[in-house]
Amino acid sequence: MTRARGIGLTLVLLVTGACSSGPGGSASDLDAGGGEEGSADASSMAACAGRAAQPLDATWTVTVGSTSRTAKVHVPASYDPTHATPVVINMHGLWSNPGEQASRTHMLAKSDSAGFIAIHPAGTGDSWNAGACCNPAANDDVDDVAFIDALLDKAAAELCVDEDRVYATGFSNGGFMSHRLACELTDRFAAIASVSGVMGIGTCSPSRPIPVLQIHGTSDGVVPWNGGGWGTNYKSVESTIDGWTQRNGCSGTAQTMYDQGDATCVKHGGCTAGADVELCTIDGGGHQWPGGESSGAFNGKVSTDLDATDTLWTFFAAHPRH
């Protein structure tokens, strides 16, 4: 295959689209700092006492074991160091990097309009160890869960973070990694969303039910809808979603929440503690971030009928940690 930067190589488009108000709906533009969910009560203000104002953009370094790892951190212009603010960890695909991921997903613009902190960490060798995907990180058994845990510790120490509104998302290999974090670092996240990435580990035992959103194209040639792909037996989208509905105890009838053009979003409700599982399907969609910049024409169609960034923020805003 052509080694093209930005194709999060082995990530199945697990799109559980949070589409209760539709892509770009009012919930996706929710001011993270306003309303009941975002209000900073006295205890959160006390916890953030002494926090300093931050540059809009910075590069952080954290040490995990003997290895230094980096992340690009963006705070919105509205950031108030005394006000508890949501965080979104946005992970790149294989052969990509934090800058490309931020650009492809338009995440910084969403951070500014919705008022959340956007963190784009860098994988090892442009990859993440998400189990089945991807090398070199997987071959080298890199502990990326420990890296993200340490990164969240640094964020909590330096920023005023709303610990009940910390979320993970990613494209392709980064989407796979989002699923792994939901399984192994459940207590740090309120919800996760994966775009073009499926479950990559064999055993998943989250410490509590966790809301999951999957967004995936039916014509993804890198992380195929029905599983397999690139010489690796990736799980299918159906298997990934079924696994989460079982873990979250979802008993409700699946409901179509959004249907426009090539995009359909279905919610599996009746889940324990409101841990909804949602899947947004892009009919004929390729290995792409819907509504974002293309990862290359060779990776298939980019949908314009659904904006993945708006959709996942809508889902996140509706699912704080309980």
N, C-alpha and C positions, 0 to 999 in steps of 0.2 A: 504494500500500500504506500501511497505517497505520504511522506512524513510532513504533514501540514500542521502548522501551529494553530492552536485554538480548536481542534476537533477533540474534545474531551473523549478520547479514543474509545474506551470500553464502557461507556455509561448508558444504561438503558433508560429511555425517557419515561421515568415513572412520574406521570403527571397526575397528582391528585389535586386538581384545580379547585381553589377556593373561589367559587364563582357565585356565591349567594347573591351578590349584587351585580355580577357580571364584570368582565374585565374593564378596568377604568371607572368602575362605579364609585359612588360616594364613599363607600367603606375603604376603597383603596387609597383615597385621598384623605383619610382620617388623619387629623393632626395628632401625632403620637403623644404630644404633650398636653392635649386638651381632653376634656370630658372626664367621666368617672374613672375609666381605666388608667388614664395617664396622669391624673392629678397627683401631685407630690404631697403626701401627708407629712405631718410633723416628724414622724419617725424616719422617713426617707430623707427629709431635709437634714435631720441631725446626722444621719449616716454619711451624708455627702459634705458635711461641714469641712471647710479647709480645702476643698477641691479647687484647683486653679482653672482659669479659662484655657482653652486649647487652640492650637492652630487648626485651621479647617482641614488641612491634609498633613499627615506625618507618616514616617516609616518607623515601625517599632521592631526591636529585636528582643527575642526571648530565648533563654537557654534551656534546653531539655536534655538532661544528662550532660554530655560533653559537646552537644551540637547547638549551634546558634541558628535560629530560625527567624524569618522576617514576615511582616504583614504591613499592608498599607491601610491606614486608618483615616476615615473621613467623618468629621462631625458636621452636622448641618449648621448653617449660619444662625439658626434660632437656638442653638445649644446653650443651655443654662447650667453651669456646674453645680447649682443647688437643686436642680430638678431631675428626678429619676427619668432616664431616657432609654427607650428600647434599643436593642442591638441586633443587627442582622449580619451573620457570618456568611460570606458569599464565596464559594470555592470554585476555582477554575477547573477546566478539563485537562486531559492528558496533552502534553506538548504545548500547553498554554501558560499563562502567568496572571498575576493579580491585575495588571493594567489592562490586558485584553479582556479579562472577565468583567471588569467594571465597565469598559467601553461597550462590549457586546450586549450587556444586560441593561444599560442605561441606569444602573443602580445608584449612582451618585445623585442624579437628578431626582430620583424617587426619594432618596435620603433627605434631600433638601426640602422637597414639597411635603413629605409626610412627617419629617422631624425625628428620624431614627439615625443612630450611628451605624455606618457601613464599614465593615472590616473585611478586607480581602487578603487572606493569608497565602503564602507561597508554599507549594509542595516541594518535595525533594526530587531533583531531576525532573521538574515539571510534572510530577505525578503524586498520587496519594495512595497509601496502603489501605484500600477499602475491601480487602479480601481478594475476590476474583479479579479485581482491577485496581491498580495498574502497576506495571514495572517502569522504572526500577524500584520504586518504593515498596511494592509488594514483595518482590524477590529479596530485598534487603531487610524485610520485616521491620520497617520504620514504624515507630509508635506515634502515628499521627493523632490518635485520640489523646495521648498525653500532651502533644503540642497544642491542640485546641483548648484543652483544659488549662494549660499554663497561660495561653493567650487570654482566656476569659478571666483568669486571676489578675493579670496585668490590667485588663480593662476595668475590673472592679476596683482596683487600687488607685487608678489614675483618673477615671471618669466617673460621672454620676450615673450608674447603670441601674435600670429597672430590672432586677433579677428575675422578675416574673414574666418578663417580655424579652427574652433572649431567644433568637431563632437561627436556624441553619438552613442554607440552601446551596445549590451548586449545579453545574452543568456537566454531564457525562461523568468522567471520573469523580468530579466534585459532587455530582448527584449521588453516586454510589457512596461517597464518604458521608453525605448527609444521613443516609440510612444507617450507616454504621454508628454514627454519633447518637442517633435515636435509640439504638440498641444498647450502647455501652457507656454513654454519657448523658443518660436520660435526665438526671437531676439538674443538669445545667441548662436544659432547653425547654421552652414552652411548646414548640412545634417545629416540624421540619418540612421542607419542600424539595423535591428532586425533579430536575428537568433532564430528560434523556439519560437517566442513570437508574439502575435497579438494585435490589438487595444483592450484596456481594459476599456475605458471610453465611456460613452454614447454620450457626446457632445464634439466635437473637432473643435475649431475655431482658427486656427493659424493666426498670424498677417500678414503673407505673405506666398506665396507658398514655400515649402521646399522639396528638393529632398529626396526620401525615397527608401531604398533598403531592400527587404525582402528575407530571405533564409529559406526554409522550406521543411521538408520531408513529402512525401505523406502518410507514415506509422507511423507518430508521434502518439504515444499512450497517450501522456500526454496533448499536445495541438493539438488536431486532425485537420487535413487539412480541414475537412468539418464542423468544429465547435463542440461545446459541450465539454465534457471531465471532468472527475473527479468530477462529481456532479455539475459542473458549466457550464452555457451556454456561453462558449467562442464564440467569433465571428469566422467565417471561414476565411481562408486565402483569398479567393475570395472577401469576404465582406470587408476585411481590405484593399486590393489593390484597389477595386472599390472606396472606400471612398477617398483614396488619389488621384486617378486619377481625381475624381470630384473636390476635393478641389484645386488641382493644375491646373485645366483647361486643362487636356491633351486631345488633339484632334487627334493626329497622330495614324497611324496604328501600332499595336504592332509588334516589330521586334525581331527575335531571334538573340541574340548577341553571344551566346555560346552554344554549344551542344557537350558534350563529355561524353560517358558512361551513368551513371545514372543522370547526371546534365544537366539541360537546363536553360538558362537565357534569359528572354524576357524583352525588354524595351518598356515602354509606353512613347512615345515622343510627340512632339508638345505641350509641357506644358508651362504654363506661366512662364516667366523669367528663362527658362531652368531648371525648377524643375522636372526633370525626375523621373518617378516611375519605379523601376525595380524589377522583381521577379525571383529568382533562385529556381527552383523546383528540389528536389532530389527524383527521382523515387524510392520508397521503402525505403527511408531514415527514420530513427527514430528520437527520441528526442535527437539530437546530434549536435555538432559543426563540420561541414564538414571539413576534413583536420586536425582536432585537436585531442586532447586526448578524449577517450571515457568517457561518463558520466555513464557508466555501461552497461554491455551486455543486461540487462533487458530493456534498453531504445532503443534497436534496432540498426540498421546498421549505421555505420559511413562511409560516402562517402569519397573515396580517389580521386574521379574524379573532385572535386572542393575544393579549399582551401578557406574557408570563410574569413579568415583574409586577405589574399592577395586580394580577390575579393572586400571586403568592402573598403580596402585602395585605390584600383584602382578607385572605385566609389567616395570616398571622395576627392581624389586628383583632380578629374575631376569636382568637384562641390564646389568651394569656394563660400562664401556668396557674393551676388551681391547687 
